[in-house]
Amino acid sequence: MKNKLNKCLLMLITVGLISSCSTNLDDYQQTHKPFDIKNYFDGQVIAWGMVQDYSNKVSRRFCVEIEGTWQGDQGVLAEKFYFNDGEISYRNWQLSKQADGSYQGTAEDVVGIAIGKHQGFAFQFQYQLSLEVDDETYQVSMDDWMYQLDEYRVMNKTSMSKFGINVADITLFFDKQTPIQTCPSVDKNN
């Protein structure tokens, strides 16, 4: 597994050096009603997503239930993930809105502090994630982009990279329109 991972990383480094592009948060400055995650992630939200590996093959699908609670500028996003292979996992974001409107966050599997900024209808969240794969733990960089479509729906595209090379993409669709749906699960009490 380790040799296969090393070969894949080498190939990704080569591809990454040949083609690289990015977007800038300022590209989304002009918006009638700016997107603020504090307002959107207040209460219950459900999302559906998928993980695509470096070759764009869908490797996992999932549903996540999110409960956001805020006291002033301090918030908690309690996330419960239901993966298509039966795995259930949790992440609890501790978020803090800063005086300049940006956000800082921590979570159990986040290394250091996540930094989030919004402009117009877009929100960018960057952080280092500790990821366990086949009993090995890797630290990967996450570049998370959320785009508010309307008051109920947000699209999310996250690039996961190692050594500056994209190794996976995660796509999510958030919905908070009532009535809130739930993720399918055999036992909802877990």
Secondary structure, DSSP 8 states (H G I E B T S, - for coil): -HHHHHHHHHHHHHHHHH------GGGG---SS---HHHHTSEEEEEEEEEEETTS-EEEEEEEEEEEEEETTEEEEEEEEEETTS-EEEEEEEEEE-TTS-EEEE-TTEEEEEEEEEETTEEEEEEEEEEEETTEEEEEEEEEEEEE-SSSEEEEEEEEEETTEEEEEEEEEEE--SS------S-TT-
